[in-house]
Amino acid sequence: MRRFHSTKWRSSVQPRKQRKYFHNAPLHLKGAQLHTHLSKELRQRHGRRSLRVRTGDTVKVLRGTHKGKQGKVERVDVKRGRIYVSKVETAKRQGGASRYPLRPSNCMIVELTADKRRFTAEKKAKPTGSAKAGSGAQSTVSSAPATASSVQTTA
């Protein structure tokens, strides 16, 4: 099997190929896999179903042995596709505790960090209705009849 990322690969039913694709993907594509569902209140407020997890977000664990726990995201590991949340720890043999890596798909964002750059793309005006950009359906020619005062003749 090849060890580099293929841009021509679209999909496969085989889980091993899906794992291979994600493992060999560049970081900017792995970051797209770090999206997490928003709570119902945040969905209504922001008009989105999911957002990328960032350090400082408050997250609730939905699946696994730590189900139901809440905490702040302390670290986002883009390379491995995992997040580390405070209060979600495993006990070590020596008596200490270590952070437990979670998949973002098994979590839900309860509270967002205050970041002014997070929603800059949504604030831009979006085209609505049938007036799509670049469609060529709109005509710039006025349909009003030409009058003598509006028509200029050159001599």
Secondary structure, 3 states (H helix, E strand, C coil): CCCCCCCCCCCCCCHHHHHHHHHHCCHHHHHHHHEEEECHHHHHHHCCCEEECCCCCEEEECCCCCCCCEEEEEEEECCCCEEEEEEEEEECCCCCEEEEEECHHHEEEEECCCCCCCCHHHHCCCCCCCCCCCCCCCCCCCCCCCCCCCCCCCC
